[in-house]
Structures are given as C-alpha cells and as structure tokens.
Amino acid sequence: MTIRVSKSQFKARALEFFREIEAGEESIVITDHGKPTIEIRPYRPRTGDPRNALRGSVLRYLDPTMPVGEEDWDASR
C-alpha cells in the first residue's frame, strides 16, 4: 500500500514516516499541489546482473546503412 502526503505534512512528520517505511514494506509518495513528485520506499538490494534485464532486447542490423521505412514515405505525402 502506498501512502500519499503533501510536502507540508511530510516536513512536519518526516521521522515518523521514515520509521513507518523502515518497519514495513509500504512506500510514501510526496505530492506538490496534488501532483506526485517524490517516492520514498524501503531499500532492496538488486539481485543478479542488471545486464540480464537487457539481454535479448537489442536488435542486430546486418546492413546499418540500408534505408529503413522507404515504403512509409509515400504514405506521408
């Protein structure tokens, strides 16, 4: 569950909010005029290699100088 508080509420009770975050798994979203600006959440160490998240997502171009999307140019006229 996420708690939403304004900047002024957070400023007045910051230590209390920090203790709540440390004790549980919930996060706090600090708002400025009703718009979310900052999220404070418990620290979780990353597991594994972050490069694994990108593995397989990179495209390979065999001929990088070849024009891409030539057929789309006629549609824009």
Beta strands, then each sheet from edge to edge (+ up, - down):
strand 1: 2-6
strand 2: 27-32
strand 3: 35-40
sheet 1: 1+ 2+ 3-
end
